[in-house]
Amino acid sequence: MKGRVIKLISNKWTVEHNGKYYECSSVGKFRYHKTSPIVGDIVEFDGDNNVITKILPRENELIRPPIANVDQALILVSCREPNFSSNLLDKMLVVIEYNNIKPIICFTKYDLLEDTSEIDEIISYYKKIGYEVYINSSLADITNVLKGKLSVLTGQTGVGKSSLLNHLKTDLNLATGEISKALGRGRHTTRHVELLEVAQGLVADTPGFSQLDFVGMDKNDIKDNFIEFYANQDKCKYKDCMHIKEDGCYIKELVKEGKVRSTRYDNYKKFIESIIDKKR
């Protein structure tokens, strides 16, 4: 039989097939090949003995959270409590773009702001460069976004992922944590990766992305997944321009003119430096 892995806890994989659920183990050959089924995988399994026998080819895969065959990632970013982090948002966008997953940005806690002018400018910029953006999204908006898709909810701990899922499906009763004012971030409340049936789609309730990293990426991967840089790459003097030290760099001109956000460019340089430091 063929089904999808929807949950993994303690080396037990829950596989869904035609509305039925099977708690499965996996055959030893996966350990030999140093691989293992992950949530989102389409697998072949023996329904009589509850054993996964084959992992079908993946369309994409994320390392953190470990999940495969994702259609889209809803990036929840908080305006306050915790405060907005452009570095974390840009890091998530780069990793998600690199993995060929559609990112959708959802700003939460907008109503907690006394002055919205700075966040409004940030939102306008991300829309301008081509991202789908929602602000304090209504349930109708999110329901339409999730329908028929396998979605990942990502974002810094405390931005409201579990709260959003609880509103979308009231019988979930997912644990939510208060914000730690001393740390400026929330406590982790989600303990495993699981696909939940929400709004006629599948949604991964996942641990926070606070330790997100550029696994398997080099500096060119970073450059190519800043979408406004990639769109203007051919206007630089050099084809292999990294937009940092080179003369005749069109991207640096856009930054000077205010057409590329300086904070986003600064994040880009930090990401490149982190890749170089790892190689050292």
N, C-alpha and C positions, 0 to 999 in steps of 0.2 A: 504493500500500500504506500501511497504518497501523502505526506502531510507537512504542516509547518510547525517548527518548534516555537512555542509561545512562552515557555518558562523554563528556567534552569535553576535548580536549588540542590546543592550537595550532590553533584554528579547524577542527578535524576532530571531527565528532559521530559517535559510535558509536550506531547505532539497532538495537534488538532487535525482531525480528518472527518469531513462531512458532519461537523457539529458534535462529534464525539472526541473525547480526550483520553489519551493513553500516556501513562507514566512509564517512560522507557529508560533502559540503560543503553550503552553503546558497545559495539564489538571492539575487540582488542586491536584490530588493524589500525584504528584511528590513532592509538597511542604509538604504534610503530611508525606511522607516518608523521608523528608530532602535530597532529591536528585534532580537532574536536568539534562537534556540532555546537553552534551558538544560537541564541534567540534570533528568530527571523529566517533561519535556514529552511529551505525546502528539502525534505529528506525522504528516502525510502525506508520503510520499517516493517518489521514482522509484527503484525497486530496480535498474533496468537501468543508469541513469547515476549512481546513488548521490548523489542531490541531494534535500535536504529542500525541499518546496514549500509547506507550510502548517503553522502551529502551531495546534493546536486549543485552545479556551478552557481556561484554567487554573482549577482549584479554589482554589488558593492559591499564594503565591510567597514565598520568603525571599530577601533581598538578600545576606546573608552567613550561610551559604554560598548561592550562587546555585542554587536548586533549586525545582522546582514540583511541585504535586500530592502533597504530603506528607500521610500519614495521621496520623502521630504523631512526636513528638520525644522521644527518651530523653536526658534531661539527666543526664550523669554529673558528680557533684560529689564531690570528694575530701575525706575527713576530715583527712588529713595528707599532706604531701609531694605536691602543694602543700596548704597549710592551707585549711580550709573558708572560702568567701567568701559571706556572705549577700547582699552587693551584687550579685555576679555571678549568683547563682542567681535572685534576684528580677528582675533585668534580663532574663534569658533567659525567665523565666516570662511576664513582661509582653509581650515581643515575640512569643513563640510563641502566647499567647492572642489577641493582636491579629490574628495571621494565621490564626485559626481552625484551629489545629493542636492536637491533644491532647498535653499535656505529661505525661511520666512521669519521676519523679525517681528516680535510682539513686545511692545513696551508696556510694562505693568506699573501699577502704583503712580500713574500720572497724576491722579487726583490728589496725591499727597504734596505736590509741589505748590509753593506759594507763588513762585515766578517760573513760568513755563518757557520763557523766551529762548534759553540756551538749549533745552531739550527739543523745542520746536525746530530750531535751526539744524540740530543733529538729525532729526527725523526727516526733514526736508532733503538733506544731503543724501542719505541712504536711498530715499525714493528716487532722487535724481539720477543716481548711478545705476539704477535698475532693480533694486530689491523691493519685494513685496513687504509692506510694513503695516502693522495694525497697532492702534493705541487703545489701551484698556478695552480690549476687544469684547464685543457683545457675544453672547452664546451662539446667536444665529450666525455671526461671521465665522467663528471657529468651527461650528458644526459643518458649514459648507466647505471649509478648508480640509477637514479631516475625512470627509465622506469618501469611501472607496480607496483610501490610501493607507500605507504603512508609514506612520509618522513617529519621529522621535521628538520628545520634549526635552530641550536642553537649556542650560543656563546655570548661573551661579546659585548655590544653595540659598534658599530663602526668597527667591523671586516669585514663588507662588505656583509652581508646577502642580504639586499635589492638590492645592486648593482649586485650581482650574479644573482638574480632572474630577474632583468631587462635585463641582457645580455641573459639569457636563453629564455625569452619571452618579446620581445621588446615592446609589447603593454601594459604592466603592468603599467609602469610609477610610480613605488613605490617611496615614498619619501625617500631620503637619507640625512644624516646629516653630517656636518663637524665635525672633531674631535676637542673637546675642549682642547686646549693645557694646560690650567690651571688645568683641572681636570684629564687629561691623559686618558679620555674615551670619547665615543661619546654621543651625545644627543639621547634620545629615539625618534624614528621616526615612529614606528609601534604602532597603538593604539588598535588593537583588533586581535583576532586569526581568521584566515581564511584559508581554503584550496583552493589553486590555482592549476588549471590544467596546469602543466608544464612538458615538455619532456615525454608525454604519462604516466604521473604519477600524484599524488596529493602531493603538498608540502604545509606545514603549514608556513605561514609568521607570525612570532610571536614576542612578545616583548622580549627584551634581558634577559639573565639568570643571571644578576648581583646579584639577591637576591635568587638564587637557594639554597634550604635547604634540609636536610635529613629527609623529612617528613615521619613519620611512621617507621623509621629505628632505629635499635639498634646497639651496637658496633660490634656484630657478623655479622650483615648485611654489615657493613663497611669492616670488615676483609674478608668476603667471596667474595666481589666484587672487590677486588684488585686481578686481575686474576693470576698474577705470584705468589702471596702469596698462593692463593687457590690451585694452581697446585703443590705446594711444602709443603702443610700443614702436610702431613703424615710423613715428614722427621724431624719434630720437636720432641723433647723429650716428650712433653705433647700433648695429642690429642686436648685439649682446649687452646693451646698456643695462646696468644694474640700478640706475637712478640714484647713485650715491656720490661717487667721486668723479664721474665722467663729465667732460665738457659737452656742450650741445645737447644736454638732456632736456627733453620736452616736459617730462613729468615734474622736474624741479621748477621749471618755468610756471607750470600750472599751480604749483604750491605757492610760489611767490605772488601769483596773481589772485590767490584765494579761491581758485577753481577746484583745487584738491585740498581737503581739510588738513591743516598742519598736524593735528593730533593723529590722524590716520597715517600720514607720512612718517611721523615719529615712531608710531607702532611698527610700521614696515621696517624701518631701520633697526629697531630692537629685535624683531624676529630674525632678520638676516644675521645680526650679530650673535644671536643665540645659536643659530645653525653653525656659524664659523667657530664659536667657542666649543661646541660639541666635537667638531672635527679635530680641534687642537687636543 
